[in-house]
Amino acid sequence: MIEQFFEGALMAFRLDTIMMIAVGLFSGMLVGALPGFTTLMAMAILLPLSFFLDPLVGIPFLLGIYKGGIFGGSIPAILVSMPGTGAAVATSIDGYKLTQKGESRKALDMALFASVIGDTFSDIFTILMIFPIALLVMQFGPPELFAVLLMSLVIIVSTSGSNPLKGMVMMLFGLWLAQIGTDPIGGVERFTFGIFELKSGIPLLPMLIGVFALPELVYAVMRNEKVGGFAKLVGKRLSMAEFKRCLPTIRRSTLIGTAIGIVPGLGQVVAAMMGYSAAKNASSHPETFGEGEVEGVAAAEAANNAVNGPTLVPLLTLGIPGDNVTAILLGAFVAQGLRPGPQLFEEQGSIVFAILVAMVLANLMFIVIGYLSIPFFARIVTIKTGLLVPIVIMFAFAGAYVFRSDTTDVLMLVGFGLFGLLARAAKFDVMPMVMGFILGVPLEYAFGQTVAMAGGTPLQFLFTERLGMVAVLIATPIIGYVLWRRMKTATT
């Protein structure tokens, strides 16, 4: 595996890879800077473009959008108190106060530096962690894989949204959608209702664009946000003394974001709020937080960007997406013939490491592109988002169609888009449904293999041959108990 790493590191320094990372970073920052548009929507819309590129170009392109978009959301949050992404909500607390004080340039500089530092160190941690975890996962058999997938679904439900009961309903619905098509073990058709197009199952791409991108577009049209006036960059740049003062906070938030990124279902919003709260509690002057404290910007931005890298650990080693964005990345990997999971490192280890090294390389480009383009993106926040919606809708429908050139995919796109709107109106989080759909087939296949290996007596098999699986299954009801307590609290 060491040889694969060095081979992959050399592969990452391709000119076309570097160019597409730069395009991705700029595109992500552009979308993040537009109030009403989100990084998730941008990745869902631009996902089909990666299918026509080499894996070492297409996937780093999406990673560039991911990184640029998370930072880009801080620009309207700081300038006009309108977070471009959910992850930038904590940033707006002190960022906008700094703008009101005439120090918007300082706030944006701090957001950029904290973002790059948090992202870079979490990416390095990811590369270091991938080695031992990949070696461990390679020893997994069907029983262990089934247990880990089951526990992951429980964690996702217990951490998604404010009402775990709604999360469980959505996850079960996603598991049912995964059953539509042909049984992966017996080859029997299920839930196709005589519709020929459903024999191969529901395609992932129309679902991702439908439930994530289309509702965002509709809400952007409804809000039709435009900021009055002109968002100017004013004030001095960040000084070295102010940057050094914030370094302990950046380190703390990076550790918080990295830890949260490993756990499926939490994501940047949780990390940003926890990083901000930790910084305020540890500060010798907590009364300045919320009144224009540059340390508050550093805490939120370092934490939310530190989530980016570690979310790839469960994705690459087990095929388990850590959040909505990595669910889209999973679609890109699968479309490129790189199925994340225990066998990925054995079969395509050098490509995986090339992508991880490109992720670190993106951070070096990130700080240059971000520093030079902040004045441009400051002007972007005043654009009326409704003017851009027709173009984005065109990309959405074209992207859903071109992958298989099947009009059925367009109908599914519309169907899942309507479902996403209804779910959002009823305050149902679609994340558990998507995760249930993605993990449903490998969960069923691993269970079927486990039963076959057990010769019809899985219980005896578990306790005599697979103690590792027993340990994971013991953890599952413990997490389930936490879920039950949350559900009980939510209903009282």
Secondary structure, DSSP 8 states (H G I E B T S, - for coil): -HHHHHHHHHHT--HHHHHHHHHHHHHHHHHHHSTT--HHHHHHHHHHHHHTS-HHHHHHHHHHHHHHHHHHTHHHHHHHS--SSGGGHHHHHHHHHHHHTT-HHHHHHHHHHHHHHHHHHHHHHHHHHHHHHHHHHTT--HHHHHHHHHHHHHHHHHHSSS-HHHHHHHHHHHHHHHHSEE-TTT--EES-TT-GGGTT---HHHHHIIIIIHHHHHHHHHH----SS-----S----HHHHHHHHHHHHHHHHHHHHHHHSTT--HHHHHHHHHHHHHHH-S-GGGTTSS-HHHHHHHHHHHHHTTTTTHHHHHHHS--SSHHHHHHHHHHHHTT---STTHHHHHHHHHHHHHHHHHHHHHHHHHHHHHHHHHHHHHTTS-GGGTHHHHHHHHHHHHHHTTT-HHHHHHHHHHHHHHHHHHHTT--SHHHHHHHHHHHHHHHHHHHHHHHHTT-HHHHHHHH-HHHHHHHHHHHHHHHHHHHHHHHHH-
